[in-house]
Amino acid sequence: MPKVAFIGAGSTVFAKNLMGDILSYPELAGSTISLMDIDPHRLQTSEAVAHKINEALGAHATIETTTDRCAALDGADYAICMIQVGGYEPATVIDFEIPKKYGLRQTIADTLGIGGIMRALRTIPVLLDIAHDMEALCPDALFINYVNPMAMIQWALSRGSKIKTVGLCHSVPHTAHELAHDIGVPAEQINYLVAGINHMAFYLRFEDRRTGEDLYPKIRQVVEEGRVPATNRVRYDMFTRLGYFVTESSEHFSEYTPWFIKRDHPELIERYNIPLDEYIERCEAQIIGWELMEQRQDAGRALTEDEIRAALQDTNPMPTIREGIIQGMLNFDRLERSVEYGSGIIHSMETGTPRVIYGNVPNAGLITNLPAECCVEVPCLVDANGIQPTHIGALPPHLAALIQTNVNVQSLAVEAALTGRREHVYHAAMLDPHTAAELTLDEIWAMVDELIAAHGSYLPNFNSGL
């Protein structure tokens, strides 16, 4: 049976989903699950959850916990990474508050933009350290990465280590389910082909798997009939202009381009329903959820609705998404298999069962009109031979051109992280579509200097630059 190391297992809800997914397969029910986190308190919570999952599924997994990363990785067959370097405070708050001083607003700030750049710079060195530990302790293991900024991290891992790795994201299946709901077609009835980069990949085909019918006309009907969901206005607008639907959410996509968040056009925020500071809201909801989880642990039972309401009475009214996050953190009794690809990969590699997942992998001739060295998101066959990416060929030229604007930023951020050269940080920020649309060159350089100083030891020791 395989040993699966969870690096950052204190991310309890995500770890719970993946553990439940893995142990729900009879062939994996006897796996060793090694939970590792630097926070002993959160690790204890995740351990309790793991034992509950083991019992609820009738599995017979061995559950280990440790704060020692090397102990978790030693002899592992798979390592699943879900860390957040610097945490909500101070790192995420810094990524939002300093740009805000310059008039630069963000929604999620974890993939591109100045927030994505800074997150890459503090995360890449840590993940490379993990990869180097794996080279020594489990050189044949597969590193399954769920950490953002996905494309930049996977690009850096492919350059800076020898381990086998794949980056995973749930945006492809989640968006497919959203579109299926919008057009009134069961999700299991849909076949699609997606390619691009993480968070900016496109459905090249979206069709009825029984008849081969192109379902894009039904998506156009959603626009024509005025049925676009309020939370998805950005993506539907881009669909009408590009002819293809993008995989990541509207709040994400709005900050990957120069067109939607503009201080000189505040009306766009309302028109497109763009949730500024959305990631801050989500993090605060998770903090509330953690406090309630601790109450649940102390009580030894699920909290009642009255107890939850009492705990939330002093908080500000929360949008539905925050309420959903909190309820999801408290709902440990439901063990439905999630759409995450990680468990399927492990199952396929252990049993030889073939399946297709969407993975973030090096562009080894897979998408011919994107740079050969970048990280792309494409369908991959997985079986006992491992992960085998699919050749796509050339994307429609306008899609490749739009993606290239993001790849430019990724390239320079990766170069900065690997070389420690400060000028690459400046240039990444200069070429970022949203940042360049809002700030002058002097503002960009000053903001970068302030961010580097504020992040301090979380970042590499960048030289003085040019």
N, C-alpha and C positions, 0 to 999 in steps of 0.2 A: 504494500500500500504506500502511496506517496506521502511525503512530508511537504506540507504547504506552510510557508512562513508568511505571516501577515505583518508587514512593516507599517507602523502607524495604526495599530489595532485599537487604539483609544478612540478612533473614529467609529464609535460603537454601532451606530445605525447602519453604516455602510458595511462594516465588518459582519454584522448580523445577517444582512442580506446575502453576502457572499458565502458565509459559512452555511447558511440554510440551503443555498443553491448547491453547494458542493456535496453536503451530506445527504441531500435528497436523492442522489444517485446511489442505488444499492452497491454498485461497483466501487464507490468511493467512501462508503459509510465507515470503513475502518481506517481512514486516513489519520495521520498525525497533524493536528492543527497547532502551530506554534505562534502564539500571539505576542507581539513585541511592541512596546511603546515606551517613550521616555517619561510618561506621566503614570506613576504607579496607581494613583487613585482611579483614573479612567481605565487603566488596564484591568483593575479588579472588577469594574463593572462589566467590561467585555468578557472576562472569564466567566462571570456568573451567567451572562447571556449565552455563552457558548455551551455551558453545561445544560441549560434549559433547552436549547436547540437539539443537542445530542439526545436528550431524554424524549423530547416531543416527537422526534423523527424515528425513534427506536434505533438510532445509529450506535456505533460502538467506537467512535473516534477517540483518540488520545488527545487530550487538551493540555498544552503546555503554555506557560506564561513566563516572560522574561523582560527585563529592561536592557538586556545585553543583546545588541543587534547581531553580533557574531555567533552567539549561542543559537539564536533563532535561525540563522542562515546555514549553520554547520550541517551539512548533509541534506539540505533541502532539495527537493525536486522542482519546486515552484516557489517564487517569491512574489507576493502581491503587495504593491506599494500604494499607500493612501495617505501620505504625510502632507502637512502644510507647514513649511519652514517659516518661522516667525509668528505663526498663529494669527488670530484675529487682531490681538494687541500684542506687540505694537505694529506688526508689519502691514496688515491689511488697512488699518486705520491710516497709517502713514501714506500708503498708496492712493488713498482717496483724498485726504485732507490737504496735503501739500499741493497737488495739482489744482484743487479747488481754489486755492489762494490765487492762482494765476488765471482763473476763469475757465479751467478745463474740467468738465463734468464727465463722470463715468457711470456705468450701470453695474457691471460685474468685475471688470478690471483683472481678469485672471488668464486671459488668452493672448490679447494683443493690446495696443495702446500703451501708455506709459506704465499703467499698472501691470500689464502682462510682461513688459520688459523687465521691470524691477523684480517681479515674482520669479522670472526665469533666472535672473542673475543671482538670487539668493538660494534657488532650489537646485540648479544644475550641479554646483559643486557637491552638494550633499548626496544627490543621486549617483554621481560618479563615484563617490566614496563607497556607497552601497554596492555598486557594480564591481568595484575593485575588491571589496570583501568577498563577493560571490566568485570572482576569478580564483580566489585562494581557497574558499570553503566549499563551493558547490559549482564548479566551472561548467557543468553540463545542464544546470538548472535554467528554467525559463523565467525571465523577469517580466512580470505582468504589471504594467504601470497604469494607474488611474489618475496620476497627478498632473495638474495643469501648470503652465501652458504646455499642453501635450506635444504639439509639433516641435516646439523648440527643445523640449527635454529629450524627445526621441532622436532628434537630429544630433544633439550633443552626445547622447549615449552611443550612437552609431559611430561617431568620430572618436570618442574618448575611451571606449571599452571594447572588450571582445565577447561579452556575454550575449546570449540570445535574448531578444527582448521584443515585446509588442506593446503598443499603447492602445488602450481601450476607452471607448466613450459610448454612452447610450443615446446620443443625439439621433443617430440614424433610425433605430427602431422606434424611439419615442415620437419623432416627427412623422414617421409612417403611420403610427397609430392616430396621431392628431389629424392628419389628412384623411385617413379612412373615416374618422368620425365626421369630419366636415362634409364629405361627399356621400356619406351614408352607405358605405361598402364595408363589409366585415374585414378587419385587418388581416385575418388569416387567408383571405381570398386574394390578397394583393401580392404581386411580384414586382420587385424594383431592382434597379442597378444604380449604384451611387459611386461617385468618385470625386476627388478633389483633395483638400487638406482638412484637418480636423477643424470643425466648426464652420468651415466654408467649403463643404462638399455639396454636390448637387445631384438630384434625382435625374439621371440621364434617361431612365425609363421608369414609368409608373403605370402598371397595367394589371388587368384582371388575369390572374394566373390560369383560370379555366378556359377563357376564350381568347386571350391575347389582346383584348380591347385596350386601347390607349385611354387611360383615365385622366389625362391632363385636361381634356375638354370639361370634365366634371369639376375639376378644380377651378377652371376659368368661370364656370357657372356660379361658384361661390362668390366671386367678385362681382359678376354681372347682376346677381340677385341681391347684393348688399348683405351677404351673410358672413362677411369676414369677422372672425372673433376679435374682440377689442384688444386682446393680448397679442395678436399676431398681425397687426397692421403693417409693420415694417416688411415682414417677409412676403406678404401678399402683394405689396406694392412692388417689391423687387421682382417678384414672379411676373407681374404684368410687363415689366421693362426688360427682363432677361429671358423669359420664356422657360425657365427652369426654376424649381423650388429648392431653396437652400436648407441644409440640415439643422442648423442650430437656431435657437430661439430668437425672437425679435429683439429682446433686450440685449442679447449678446451681439447680434449682427449690427445693431445700431451704432456700436462703437468700433466696428472694424472698417468703417467707411466714413467719408467726409460729409455726408449728406443729411444726417438726422439730428445730431446734437450740436446746435449752433447757438452761441450766446446772443448773436445779433438777430436770431429768429426764434425767440422763445415759444412762439405759437406752434412750432413743430413738435414740441414735447407733448402738448395736448392732442394735436392732430394725430400723432402716431402712438399716443399712449405709452410713452417711454418712461420706465421707472428708474429715475436717477437714484444713485446710491442703493440700488436693489441688493447688492451683495452684503452691504452693511446691515440692511434689514434682515436678511437671511441669517447672518451670523448672530445677531442679537436674538432672533427667534431660537436658534440652536442653544444659546446660553440659557434662555428660559427653559427650554426643553431639558437641558442637562440638570437644572435644579429640580425639575419635576421627576426626572428619572431617579435622582438620588432619593427623593421622597418615596418613590415607589419601592426602591431597594430597601429603605429603612422600614417601610410598612410591610414588606414581604407579600404584596398583592398589588393588583391593578388599582389605580386611583379612581375614585368615583367622579362623575361629572361635576358634582358640587365642590369636591376638593380641588379639581383643576380650575374651576371658575374662581374659587377663593384665592388660589395662588396667583392668578392672573389679574386680580381686581385692581392692583396698583400700577399696571402697565398701560401704555397707551393703546387705543384701539388698533388692532392689527389687520392688515390686508389678509385676504384668504390664503395667500401663499405662505404667510408666516404661521397662520393657524394650522395649515396642512403640515408644515415642517414639525411643529410641536406635537401634533397628533401622531405623526409618523414615528417620532422618537419614542412615544409612549406605547405604541402598538407592537409589542413583542410576542403577542399570542398568535398572530397570523404568520404562517410560514409558506406562503405561495412563492413559487419560483419566480425570480425577477427576470428582467430582460437583459441583465448584465451578461456579457460574453465570457467572463472569466471562468466560471465553472464548466461551461461547455467546452472550452479549450482543454482544460485538464481532463475532462471525461474522454474527449476524442483522442488525446495523446496517450492516455492510459489504456483505452479499450480498442482503439483503431476505428471507432465509429466516425464516419465522415460527416462533417457539417461545415457550413459557410458562416463566417463571422466577418465583421468589418473591423480591420485593424489598421493601426498607424505604423508604417514601415518605411524603410529607405526607398527612395524612388530609383530602383535599379531598372530603368527602362520601362516602368509600368505606365506612367503618363508621359508621353513623349514631348509635349510642349510645356512641361514644367522642368526646372533644373534637376539634373541627375542626382545631386547630393541632398536634396530637400526631403522632408518627411511627408508622405502622402497617405490618404485614407482611402482604402480600396477593399473590395471583397477578397477574402482569403479562405482557401480550403484548409481545413484542419483535420488531421488524422494521425496515425501512429508515426508518420514521417515529420510531424511538426506543422508549422504554419507556412503555407505556400500561397503567396500573393498572386492576384489575377492581373494579367496584362490588359490594360484599358486602351492604350493608343492615345490619340490626340483628343483633348477636350474641345468643345466648341470654342473658337478663338476668343470671344468676349469673356467667357468664364475663366479661361486661362489667364487673360490679362488682368481680370479683377483679383484672382487668387495671387498673381505675381506681386501685387501691391502689398499683400500680407507676407509673402515669402521674403521679400526684401528686408522687412523688419526682423523677421525670424533669423535670417542669415546673419545680420549684424549683431543681434543680441547673443546668439550662440558664439560668434567670434569674440565678443567682449567677455563672455563667461569663460571661454577656454584660454584666452590669451592675457586677460587682465588689462587690456588696453582701453583706457577711458574714452578715447575718441570714438570707438565703436558704439559706446552707449549714446553719445551725442548724436551720432549719425543714425542710429536706429530710431531715436525719438524724432529726429528731423524728417525721416521718411515715413513715419507712421501716419496713415491717412487722416485720422481724426485729430491728432495733435497738430499736424501741419496745417490743417484747415482752421484752427483756432488761435494758434500762438505765433508770435514772431520768432525769428531765430534767437534773438537775445533772451527772450522769455524761455524758450526751450532749453537753452544751455543753463540758464540760472536755475530753472526747475530741476534739471538733472543733477546739478551740483548739490542742491538742497536735499534732494531725495537720497543721494549717495551718502551725504553726511548723516542724515537722519537714520538710515538703516544700519550704519556703523558696522559692527562685527558680523552682521548677518550676510554681508557682501564680501566678495573677494577684495583684496587690497589693490584697487585700481591705481595705476600710475597717474601722473598729472595730465597726461594727454598731450595734445598738440602744443 
